[in-house]
Amino acid sequence: MSQYYNYKTAVLILLMSLIAYLVLVVGLYYNPDIMGSAPQALGYIALIFFELLLLVPLLLYVIGNKKSVKHAFRLRPVPLGGIRDILFVAVGMFVALELIRYLMERFLNFDPVFGSYYRVDYPLNILLLFFLSVVITPVVEEAVFRGYLLRVMLRNKYSPLIAIITTALLFSLSHLTYRNAAGIFVAGLILGYVAYSYYSIIPAIIIHSLFNLMVLIDVNIPAIRELVLGARSYVVWILCAGGIVAMTLGLLNIKNKVHIHRTKRGLNSEGVDDEK
């Protein structure tokens, strides 16, 4: 019997690949002696490579145990009826994190900023950054945290609450920033809940992609932010309230309308119930 659902081995593989990824990123990409004078485009290519590298140990582990990649990473299709709710959550999550950012600036004297790599030096670099932040990053991070780790924890009888909080915490720590940690943790909770509710990481990938796209536009077209912040104060708060309401409605609809039938297939060699 395959040892895929051996919890300790699965988590060890994940942590080893995550640590190796962070060591490479910190030691190479963020090393000014190596990348300080390198073209920005080369930095984006390096980050794409590092992101994809994070998947390699997990894929080898899954394939080596003769498991379906689609099944192991929860790649289930999204019903068309849920697209509206997914869009609501994506927009609302962006607004919620902007609000957290504002509160941290106002009351904790923090200056939360998005990674400097979101601001392109040359117009053509936007194509590479789009591929990195809107395609590669959401797929890899959702596969690792909401696909692999969340699935392993749930299969080993951790409660959904504990599994979602744990994956959100690791998701936040992996971004190597205390300034944005609170917002990233909240995003991890939202993405974890959506992935668990749909029994699929596809909705979480869509939300993550749309969020990163909005950040990309926000950072590189500052005129939009200046236009909003330059309006009357009540306009800003109305937009914030609207975003939070949209996210709340989206999450409530997901809770009430999405019903996944999780059947059992008996106990595996680790004494853990196998879900279909």
C-alpha positions in Angstrom: 0.0 0.0 0.0 1.3 3.5 -0.9 2.6 5.7 1.9 1.3 8.9 0.3 -0.9 9.6 3.2 1.9 9.2 5.7 1.4 12.6 7.4 4.9 13.0 8.8 6.6 12.1 5.5 4.2 14.3 3.4 4.8 17.4 5.7 8.6 16.7 5.8 8.7 16.7 2.0 6.8 20.0 1.9 8.9 21.7 4.5 12.2 20.6 2.9 11.1 21.9 -0.5 9.9 25.1 1.0 13.1 25.7 2.9 15.2 24.9 -0.2 13.0 27.4 -2.1 13.5 30.2 0.5 17.2 29.6 0.7 17.6 29.9 -3.0 15.4 33.0 -3.2 17.2 34.7 -0.3 20.7 33.6 -1.3 20.4 34.3 -5.0 17.6 36.6 -6.0 17.8 38.9 -3.0 21.6 38.9 -2.9 22.7 42.4 -4.1 26.1 41.0 -5.0 24.5 38.6 -7.5 21.3 40.2 -8.6 21.8 43.9 -7.7 22.9 45.0 -11.1 21.1 42.3 -13.1 18.3 43.3 -15.5 14.9 43.2 -13.9 13.7 40.8 -16.6 16.4 38.3 -15.5 15.1 38.6 -11.9 11.6 37.8 -13.0 12.9 34.7 -14.9 14.8 33.6 -11.8 11.7 33.9 -9.7 9.6 31.9 -12.2 12.3 29.2 -12.0 12.3 29.2 -8.2 8.5 29.1 -8.0 8.4 26.0 -10.3 11.2 24.4 -8.5 9.1 24.4 -5.3 6.7 21.9 -7.0 9.3 19.4 -8.1 9.8 17.4 -4.8 6.0 17.3 -4.3 5.4 16.1 -7.8 8.1 13.5 -7.6 6.6 12.3 -4.3 3.1 12.1 -5.7 4.1 10.4 -9.0 6.5 8.1 -7.2 3.6 6.8 -5.1 1.5 6.3 -8.3 -1.1 8.9 -7.3 -3.0 11.1 -9.8 -1.6 14.7 -9.8 -5.1 15.9 -10.5 -6.5 14.1 -7.5 -3.5 14.8 -5.2 -3.7 18.6 -5.7 -7.5 18.9 -5.8 -7.8 20.0 -9.4 -11.5 19.8 -9.8 -13.5 22.0 -12.3 -15.4 25.0 -11.0 -19.2 25.1 -11.7 -20.2 28.1 -13.8 -22.7 29.2 -11.2 -19.9 29.9 -8.7 -17.9 32.3 -10.9 -19.8 35.4 -9.6 -19.1 34.4 -6.0 -15.5 33.8 -6.8 -15.2 37.3 -8.4 -16.9 38.8 -5.4 -14.4 37.2 -3.0 -11.4 38.2 -5.2 -12.4 41.9 -5.3 -13.4 41.9 -1.6 -10.1 40.2 -0.6 -8.2 43.0 -2.4 -10.2 45.6 -0.5 -9.9 43.8 2.8 -6.1 43.7 2.5 -6.0 47.3 1.5 -7.9 48.1 4.6 -5.5 46.1 6.8 -2.7 47.9 5.1 -4.2 51.3 6.0 -4.9 50.3 9.6 -1.4 49.1 10.1 0.0 52.3 8.7 -2.4 54.4 10.9 -2.2 52.6 14.3 1.0 50.5 14.2 3.3 52.9 12.3 4.0 50.1 9.9 4.6 50.9 6.2 3.3 47.7 4.6 4.4 47.6 0.9 4.0 45.1 -1.8 7.2 43.5 -3.2 9.3 46.0 -5.2 9.3 43.4 -8.0 5.7 44.4 -8.8 6.9 47.8 -10.1 8.4 47.4 -13.5 11.3 49.4 -14.8 10.5 48.9 -18.5 7.1 48.5 -20.1 7.9 45.1 -21.7 8.8 43.7 -18.3 5.1 43.7 -17.6 4.7 40.6 -19.7 7.1 38.6 -17.7 5.7 40.0 -14.4 2.1 39.1 -15.6 3.2 35.6 -16.3 5.0 35.3 -12.9 2.4 36.9 -10.6 -0.9 36.1 -12.4 -0.1 32.6 -13.7 2.8 30.9 -12.1 2.6 32.2 -8.5 -1.1 31.4 -7.9 -0.8 28.0 -9.4 2.3 27.0 -7.5 1.3 28.5 -4.1 -2.3 27.1 -4.2 -1.0 23.7 -5.2 1.5 23.7 -2.4 -0.5 25.2 0.5 -4.2 24.6 -0.4 -3.7 21.6 -2.5 -1.0 19.5 -1.0 -0.6 20.6 2.7 -4.3 21.3 3.3 -5.3 17.9 1.8 -2.7 16.0 3.8 -3.9 17.6 7.1 -7.5 16.9 6.4 -6.8 13.3 5.5 -5.1 12.9 8.8 -8.2 14.0 10.7 -7.2 17.5 11.6 -10.3 19.7 11.8 -10.9 22.0 8.8 -10.4 25.0 11.1 -6.9 23.9 12.3 -5.9 22.9 8.8 -6.9 26.2 7.3 -5.2 28.2 10.0 -2.0 26.2 9.8 -1.7 26.5 6.1 -2.5 30.2 6.2 0.2 30.7 8.8 2.8 28.8 6.7 1.6 30.7 3.7 2.3 34.0 5.5 5.7 33.0 6.8 6.8 31.9 3.4 6.5 35.4 2.0 9.4 36.6 4.2 7.8 39.9 5.2 6.5 41.0 8.6 5.0 44.2 7.1 2.5 42.3 5.0 2.2 39.3 7.3 -1.3 40.1 8.7 -2.8 40.7 5.3 -1.2 37.6 3.8 -2.5 35.5 6.7 -6.0 36.8 6.2 -5.7 36.0 2.5 -4.5 32.5 3.4 -7.6 32.0 5.6 -9.9 33.1 2.8 -8.2 31.0 0.1 -8.1 28.0 2.4 -11.8 28.3 3.2 -12.7 28.5 -0.5 -10.4 25.6 -1.5 -11.9 23.5 1.3 -15.5 24.4 0.4 -15.1 23.6 -3.3 -12.8 20.6 -2.6 -10.7 22.1 -5.3 -7.9 24.6 -5.6 -9.2 26.0 -9.0 -11.4 28.6 -7.3 -8.5 29.6 -5.0 -6.2 29.9 -8.1 -8.7 32.2 -9.8 -9.1 34.4 -6.7 -5.3 34.5 -6.2 -4.7 35.4 -9.8 -7.2 38.2 -9.9 -5.9 39.6 -6.6 -2.3 39.6 -8.0 -3.6 41.3 -11.2 -5.2 44.0 -9.1 -2.0 44.6 -7.2 -0.1 44.7 -10.4 -2.4 47.4 -11.8 -2.4 49.3 -8.5 1.4 49.5 -8.3 2.1 50.3 -12.0 -0.8 52.6 -12.6 -0.6 54.9 -9.6 -3.1 57.3 -11.2 -5.9 55.0 -10.3 -5.0 55.0 -6.6 -4.5 58.8 -6.7 -7.9 59.3 -8.3 -9.6 57.2 -5.6 -7.7 58.6 -2.7 -8.1 62.1 -4.1 -11.9 61.8 -4.0 -14.0 62.8 -1.0 -13.3 60.6 2.0 -16.8 59.1 2.0 -16.2 57.7 -1.5 -13.2 55.7 -0.3 -15.1 54.3 2.6 -18.1 53.4 0.4 -15.8 51.5 -1.9 -14.2 49.7 1.1 -17.7 48.8 2.5 -18.8 47.7 -0.9 -15.8 45.4 -1.3 -16.3 43.9 2.2 -20.0 43.3 1.5 -19.2 41.7 -1.8 -16.7 39.4 -0.2 -19.1 38.5 2.6 -21.9 37.7 0.1 -19.5 35.6 -2.0 -18.3 33.6 1.0 -21.9 33.1 2.3 -23.1 31.9 -1.1 -20.2 29.5 -1.2 -21.1 28.2 2.3 -24.8 27.8 1.5 -24.7 26.7 -2.2 -21.6 24.6 -2.5 -22.2 21.1 -1.2 -19.4 18.5 -1.8 -20.3 14.9 -1.0 -17.2 13.5 0.7 -17.5 9.8 0.7 -15.1 7.4 2.5 -13.3 4.5 0.9 -12.1 2.8 4.0 -8.8 2.9 5.9 -5.4 3.1 4.3 -2.2 1.7 5.7 -1.8 4.6 8.0 -5.3 4.1 9.6 -6.6 7.3 7.9 -9.9 7.5 6.0 -9.5 7.9 2.3 -11.8 10.5 0.7 -12.9 10.3 -2.9 
